[in-house]
Amino acid sequence: MGRRLRAPNELLRRTEVAEAGELPVYHENLLRVMKRSHECAELARKREQERQARYYNRRVRNRREFQAGDLVWMHNPPRGKKATKFVHQWMGPLRIVEPAGFDNFVLKREDKAGKVETIIAHVSFLISYHYPEPLLDQVALDIDEQIAYEERQSEWNESEAAAPVLTATISLEPATTKRGKKRVRTASDGIVGHDVTRGLLVERRRRRRRNRAGQYVLEYELSPCSDPNRWETDDKERWLVDGRARARWISVKEYERLHNGERVVEDPWIEEDV
Protein backbone atom coordinates (compact mmCIF):
# COMPACT_ATOMS: atom_id res chain seq x y z
CA MET A 1 0.00 0.00 0.00
CA GLY A 2 3.09 2.29 -0.13
CA ARG A 3 3.58 2.35 3.67
CA ARG A 4 6.16 0.80 5.92
CA LEU A 5 5.11 -2.31 7.73
CA ARG A 6 4.95 -1.77 11.49
CA ALA A 7 4.88 -4.40 14.18
CA PRO A 8 2.03 -4.61 16.71
CA ASN A 9 4.36 -3.64 19.55
CA GLU A 10 5.23 -0.44 17.71
CA LEU A 11 1.61 0.37 17.09
CA LEU A 12 0.61 -0.16 20.73
CA ARG A 13 3.59 1.50 22.40
CA ARG A 14 4.72 4.12 19.99
CA THR A 15 5.87 7.45 21.34
CA GLU A 16 5.81 9.59 18.26
CA VAL A 17 2.79 11.81 17.68
CA ALA A 18 1.62 12.84 14.22
CA GLU A 19 -0.92 15.55 13.34
CA ALA A 20 -4.22 14.25 11.98
CA GLY A 21 -5.05 15.45 8.52
CA GLU A 22 -8.37 16.12 6.84
CA LEU A 23 -10.81 13.25 6.29
CA PRO A 24 -11.09 11.92 2.80
CA VAL A 25 -14.34 12.47 0.91
CA TYR A 26 -15.34 8.82 1.03
CA HIS A 27 -14.84 8.84 4.81
CA GLU A 28 -17.23 11.78 5.22
CA ASN A 29 -19.83 10.07 3.03
CA LEU A 30 -19.42 6.89 5.06
CA LEU A 31 -20.04 8.72 8.35
CA ARG A 32 -23.08 10.47 6.93
CA VAL A 33 -24.58 7.20 5.67
CA MET A 34 -23.87 5.46 8.99
CA LYS A 35 -25.58 8.28 10.92
CA ARG A 36 -28.66 8.11 8.70
CA SER A 37 -28.78 4.32 9.04
CA HIS A 38 -28.52 4.63 12.82
CA GLU A 39 -31.48 7.02 12.91
CA CYS A 40 -33.59 4.69 10.74
CA ALA A 41 -32.67 1.70 12.92
CA GLU A 42 -33.57 3.63 16.09
CA LEU A 43 -36.95 4.63 14.65
CA ALA A 44 -37.69 1.04 13.64
CA ARG A 45 -36.68 -0.18 17.11
CA LYS A 46 -39.09 2.21 18.86
CA ARG A 47 -41.91 1.27 16.50
CA GLU A 48 -41.34 -2.44 17.10
CA GLN A 49 -41.21 -1.93 20.86
CA GLU A 50 -44.56 -0.15 20.80
CA ARG A 51 -46.09 -2.92 18.69
CA GLN A 52 -44.84 -5.67 20.99
CA ALA A 53 -45.98 -3.77 24.09
CA ARG A 54 -49.43 -3.28 22.58
CA TYR A 55 -49.67 -6.99 21.70
CA TYR A 56 -48.48 -8.03 25.17
CA ASN A 57 -50.91 -5.72 26.98
CA ARG A 58 -53.93 -6.31 24.75
CA ARG A 59 -55.84 -8.15 27.53
CA VAL A 60 -54.52 -6.18 30.47
CA ARG A 61 -56.97 -3.74 32.07
CA ASN A 62 -55.88 -0.32 33.13
CA ARG A 63 -55.13 -0.07 36.80
CA ARG A 64 -57.91 1.70 38.65
CA GLU A 65 -56.84 4.49 40.94
CA PHE A 66 -59.18 5.54 43.74
CA GLN A 67 -58.87 8.40 46.19
CA ALA A 68 -60.43 9.05 49.58
CA GLY A 69 -63.96 10.38 49.16
CA ASP A 70 -64.72 8.62 45.85
CA LEU A 71 -68.02 6.76 45.38
CA VAL A 72 -67.68 3.14 44.22
CA TRP A 73 -69.66 -0.04 43.61
CA MET A 74 -68.47 -3.26 45.29
CA HIS A 75 -68.96 -6.66 43.68
CA ASN A 76 -70.99 -8.77 46.10
CA PRO A 77 -72.46 -11.86 44.37
CA PRO A 78 -75.47 -13.39 46.15
CA ARG A 79 -75.14 -16.68 48.01
CA GLY A 80 -77.58 -19.18 49.40
CA LYS A 81 -80.96 -20.45 48.27
CA LYS A 82 -82.12 -17.06 46.99
CA ALA A 83 -79.07 -16.57 44.77
CA THR A 84 -80.71 -16.26 41.35
CA LYS A 85 -79.57 -14.51 38.22
CA PHE A 86 -82.06 -11.69 38.87
CA VAL A 87 -80.43 -10.66 42.17
CA HIS A 88 -78.30 -7.53 41.94
CA GLN A 89 -74.61 -8.46 42.19
CA TRP A 90 -73.26 -5.02 43.11
CA MET A 91 -73.54 -3.31 46.48
CA GLY A 92 -73.42 0.42 46.85
CA PRO A 93 -72.85 3.20 46.58
CA LEU A 94 -69.99 3.15 49.09
CA ARG A 95 -67.59 5.98 49.91
CA ILE A 96 -63.85 5.38 50.27
CA VAL A 97 -62.63 6.48 53.72
CA GLU A 98 -58.90 5.72 53.46
CA PRO A 99 -56.49 3.16 51.97
CA ALA A 100 -55.82 0.08 54.10
CA GLY A 101 -52.62 -1.08 52.39
CA PHE A 102 -51.90 -3.80 49.81
CA ASP A 103 -54.48 -2.32 47.39
CA ASN A 104 -57.26 -2.52 50.01
CA PHE A 105 -59.60 0.32 50.97
CA VAL A 106 -61.82 1.11 53.94
CA LEU A 107 -65.37 1.71 52.66
CA LYS A 108 -68.43 3.27 54.30
CA ARG A 109 -71.89 2.25 53.11
CA GLU A 110 -74.22 5.07 52.04
CA ASP A 111 -77.09 3.00 50.64
CA LYS A 112 -78.56 2.24 54.08
CA ALA A 113 -79.70 4.49 56.89
CA GLY A 114 -79.02 3.96 60.56
CA LYS A 115 -75.77 2.60 61.95
CA VAL A 116 -72.77 3.26 59.73
CA GLU A 117 -71.33 0.03 58.33
CA THR A 118 -67.62 -0.11 57.47
CA ILE A 119 -66.18 -2.61 54.98
CA ILE A 120 -62.63 -3.41 53.81
CA ALA A 121 -62.43 -4.53 50.18
CA HIS A 122 -59.72 -5.13 47.58
CA VAL A 123 -59.43 -2.86 44.57
CA SER A 124 -60.31 -5.76 42.24
CA PHE A 125 -63.88 -5.75 43.65
CA LEU A 126 -64.46 -2.02 43.11
CA ILE A 127 -65.64 0.05 40.17
CA SER A 128 -66.36 3.76 39.95
CA TYR A 129 -69.86 5.05 40.72
CA HIS A 130 -71.07 7.81 38.41
CA TYR A 131 -74.69 8.87 37.91
CA PRO A 132 -76.07 12.31 37.00
CA GLU A 133 -78.56 13.77 39.48
CA PRO A 134 -81.20 14.74 36.83
CA LEU A 135 -81.40 11.12 35.72
CA LEU A 136 -81.85 10.02 39.32
CA ASP A 137 -84.80 12.41 39.66
CA GLN A 138 -86.36 11.03 36.47
CA VAL A 139 -85.84 7.45 37.69
CA ALA A 140 -87.56 8.31 40.97
CA LEU A 141 -90.55 9.75 39.10
CA ASP A 142 -90.76 6.66 36.87
CA ILE A 143 -90.67 4.37 39.90
CA ASP A 144 -93.42 6.37 41.64
CA GLU A 145 -95.61 6.21 38.53
CA GLN A 146 -95.03 2.48 38.19
CA ILE A 147 -95.88 1.83 41.85
CA ALA A 148 -99.03 3.97 41.61
CA TYR A 149 -100.12 2.13 38.47
CA GLU A 150 -99.57 -1.29 40.07
CA GLU A 151 -101.58 -0.21 43.14
CA ARG A 152 -104.48 0.89 40.94
CA GLN A 153 -104.31 -2.38 39.02
CA SER A 154 -104.45 -4.39 42.25
CA GLU A 155 -107.44 -2.34 43.47
CA TRP A 156 -109.29 -2.95 40.20
CA ASN A 157 -108.56 -6.67 40.34
CA GLU A 158 -109.74 -6.91 43.96
CA SER A 159 -112.92 -4.97 43.19
CA GLU A 160 -113.72 -7.23 40.24
CA ALA A 161 -113.06 -10.37 42.30
CA ALA A 162 -115.37 -9.12 45.08
CA ALA A 163 -118.33 -8.55 42.74
CA PRO A 164 -121.53 -10.27 43.88
CA VAL A 165 -122.43 -13.51 42.15
CA LEU A 166 -126.13 -14.06 41.42
CA THR A 167 -127.44 -17.45 42.60
CA ALA A 168 -130.79 -19.16 42.54
CA THR A 169 -131.08 -19.13 46.33
CA ILE A 170 -132.68 -16.25 48.22
CA SER A 171 -130.33 -14.37 50.49
CA LEU A 172 -131.59 -13.38 53.92
CA GLU A 173 -129.49 -10.21 54.02
CA PRO A 174 -128.67 -8.10 50.99
CA ALA A 175 -125.02 -8.40 50.07
CA THR A 176 -123.26 -5.09 49.59
CA THR A 177 -119.94 -4.89 47.81
CA LYS A 178 -117.70 -1.91 47.38
CA ARG A 179 -116.49 -1.61 43.82
CA GLY A 180 -113.43 0.38 42.89
CA LYS A 181 -113.54 3.20 40.41
CA LYS A 182 -112.55 1.95 36.98
CA ARG A 183 -111.63 4.09 34.03
CA VAL A 184 -114.39 4.20 31.42
CA ARG A 185 -113.43 5.25 27.92
CA THR A 186 -115.98 6.62 25.49
CA ALA A 187 -116.14 4.99 22.07
CA SER A 188 -114.67 7.15 19.34
CA ASP A 189 -117.36 6.09 16.85
CA GLY A 190 -119.76 9.01 16.34
CA ILE A 191 -117.72 11.55 18.36
CA VAL A 192 -115.00 12.53 15.93
CA GLY A 193 -117.39 13.92 13.36
CA HIS A 194 -119.28 16.12 15.83
CA ASP A 195 -116.53 17.57 18.03
CA VAL A 196 -113.10 17.90 16.47
CA THR A 197 -111.84 20.77 18.65
CA ARG A 198 -111.56 18.86 21.94
CA GLY A 199 -108.41 17.02 20.87
CA LEU A 200 -109.66 13.47 21.41
CA LEU A 201 -107.09 10.65 21.35
CA VAL A 202 -107.35 6.90 20.76
CA GLU A 203 -105.26 4.38 22.69
CA ARG A 204 -103.65 1.97 20.23
CA ARG A 205 -101.41 -0.21 22.35
CA ARG A 206 -99.24 -0.40 25.47
CA ARG A 207 -95.68 -1.43 26.16
CA ARG A 208 -93.14 -1.75 28.95
CA ARG A 209 -89.89 0.04 28.19
CA ARG A 210 -86.62 -0.18 30.06
CA ASN A 211 -85.21 3.23 30.99
CA ARG A 212 -81.58 4.21 31.57
CA ALA A 213 -81.69 3.10 35.19
CA GLY A 214 -82.79 -0.42 34.24
CA GLN A 215 -86.37 0.03 35.48
CA TYR A 216 -89.38 -1.02 33.40
CA VAL A 217 -91.97 1.74 32.91
CA LEU A 218 -95.38 1.55 31.27
CA GLU A 219 -96.11 3.65 28.18
CA TYR A 220 -99.21 4.21 26.04
CA GLU A 221 -99.41 4.89 22.32
CA LEU A 222 -102.13 7.45 21.54
CA SER A 223 -103.24 8.59 18.11
CA PRO A 224 -105.32 11.72 17.29
CA CYS A 225 -108.95 11.12 16.30
CA SER A 226 -109.03 14.24 14.13
CA ASP A 227 -106.75 16.82 12.58
CA PRO A 228 -104.74 18.49 15.40
CA ASN A 229 -104.69 21.74 13.41
CA ARG A 230 -108.38 22.16 14.28
CA TRP A 231 -107.92 21.55 18.00
CA GLU A 232 -108.40 24.27 20.60
CA THR A 233 -105.97 22.70 23.09
CA ASP A 234 -102.48 23.85 24.07
CA ASP A 235 -100.69 20.60 23.13
CA LYS A 236 -101.73 20.30 19.50
CA GLU A 237 -98.15 21.00 18.32
CA ARG A 238 -96.97 17.80 20.02
CA TRP A 239 -99.22 15.68 17.81
CA LEU A 240 -98.03 17.19 14.52
CA VAL A 241 -95.05 16.32 12.31
CA ASP A 242 -94.62 18.47 9.22
CA GLY A 243 -98.23 19.58 9.58
CA ARG A 244 -99.62 16.02 9.77
CA ALA A 245 -101.08 14.08 12.67
CA ARG A 246 -98.86 11.48 14.31
CA ALA A 247 -99.07 8.93 17.12
CA ARG A 248 -96.99 9.34 20.29
CA TRP A 249 -95.80 7.18 23.18
CA ILE A 250 -96.59 8.88 26.50
CA SER A 251 -95.95 8.08 30.15
CA VAL A 252 -98.47 6.98 32.78
CA LYS A 253 -98.56 10.46 34.30
CA GLU A 254 -99.44 12.15 31.02
CA TYR A 255 -101.99 9.44 30.23
CA GLU A 256 -103.74 10.03 33.56
CA ARG A 257 -103.89 13.76 32.86
CA LEU A 258 -105.45 13.22 29.43
CA HIS A 259 -107.87 10.60 30.75
CA ASN A 260 -109.03 12.85 33.58
CA GLY A 261 -109.65 15.55 30.99
CA GLU A 262 -111.92 13.08 29.08
CA ARG A 263 -109.72 13.19 26.01
CA VAL A 264 -108.96 9.44 25.74
CA VAL A 265 -111.60 7.46 23.85
CA GLU A 266 -111.89 3.83 22.83
CA ASP A 267 -111.23 2.68 19.29
CA PRO A 268 -114.22 0.60 18.09
CA TRP A 269 -112.04 -1.32 15.60
CA ILE A 270 -109.65 -2.68 18.24
CA GLU A 271 -110.80 -5.36 20.66
CA GLU A 272 -109.41 -5.30 24.18
CA ASP A 273 -107.66 -8.47 25.36
CA VAL A 274 -109.00 -10.02 28.53
Order of alpha helices (4+ residues) and beta strands (2+ residues): alpha-alpha-beta-beta-beta-beta-beta-alpha-beta-beta-beta-beta-beta-beta-alpha-beta
